[in-house]
Amino acid sequence: MASVVDVFCGAGGLTHGFVLRGFNVVAGIDNDNHCKFPYEYNNATKFIHAAIEEMSAKEIDALFPPDQVKILVGCAPCQPFSKYTYKRSYRDKWQLVEKFAELILAIRPQIFSMENVPSLVTYKNRSIYQSFISMLEPHYKIWDDIVFGPDYGVPQKRRRLVVLGSLLGDIELLPATHEPKDYVDVQAAIGKLPPIAAGEVCDSDPLHRTRGLSPLNMERMLQSVPGGNWADWDDKLRAACHRKSSGKTYSSVYGRMRGDAPAPTITTQAFSFGTGRFGHPVQHRALSLREMALLQSFPDYYKFVDGNEQDYSFERIGKMIGNAVPVLLASHIAVTIERHLNQHERT
């Protein structure tokens, strides 16, 4: 038997991938208490509201049932390393990567997995990531690589760093499940949802709701084409910053997604037309919260709110969705660990 503890669990994207593969996830830990409902409701397991840096390895180790294989997984907050980060307050969170390594060494799980943004590998001249690997390499067989979401059925062009470590022997992420000709596109992922206008809420699914658009942004939306950006608009609709030569570098904002290709990387602000190429391919609005979740490969039954209308905050739920590990990638990691365990049970 094997049990899993998920640190930095958020709303449960990584956990749900393991749950779908039949793993016993005994607890998730996160410092955002808004994640408690979606984590516990969808995964039928315990959420612990705590900051990892304030928990001891002994406390976390005690969560594992005795005499079972321990699997410790997590995605240390990636804001310090992300190209989308603008807040200096995030810069101190790189220490959580080292904290995760310290927990691994103290708890000694048979297997660990970490998922993070690719730029962690190059942040501060690789020193943070190299320190993480150097701490663990004397004890674990480690595999790491940058993977591409569509290769695993995720309908968005998300690249992520995946790290696997095992005390049992060599471990490697299983081969991709999809080739470019088989990639899941935006239309396949969200095309069956009922159409709604900007600022509307679907009667049958309160998570399928969209932000309203100002009259100016609606004019811009009407001139936006799939795969395009603000350069497709009449000059009078362009923002002042985009009229400058320096503004030409901001090519990935104010655009529509293509329906026949995977989506761009879903961020915490993907419900906003102006923060990326997050316009719906054919409807005149930005993505709904449900569409964001589906493009992150959350199942359509996944609930983020316990039914109270006032709890449907775009910022709060957008953060839960955008920061999550895509469920299908998590499931592929879980399958890899499952087969690794089965292999070593037979030897």
GIGI-V941391 format. One record per helix or strand of 3 or more residues. SS is the DSSP state (H for helix, E for strand). FROM is the first residue (numbers start at 1). TO is the last residue. Records with the same first field share a line. If there is no record, write none. Layout:
SS->FROM-TO  FROM-TO
This chain:
E->2-7  24-30  46-49  69-74  111-117  141-148  159-166
H->13-20  35-43  52-54  57-61  79-81  88-107  118-121  127-137  149-152  180-182  186-190  215-222  230-232  235-237  240-243  245-249  273-275  289-295  309-311  314-322  327-346
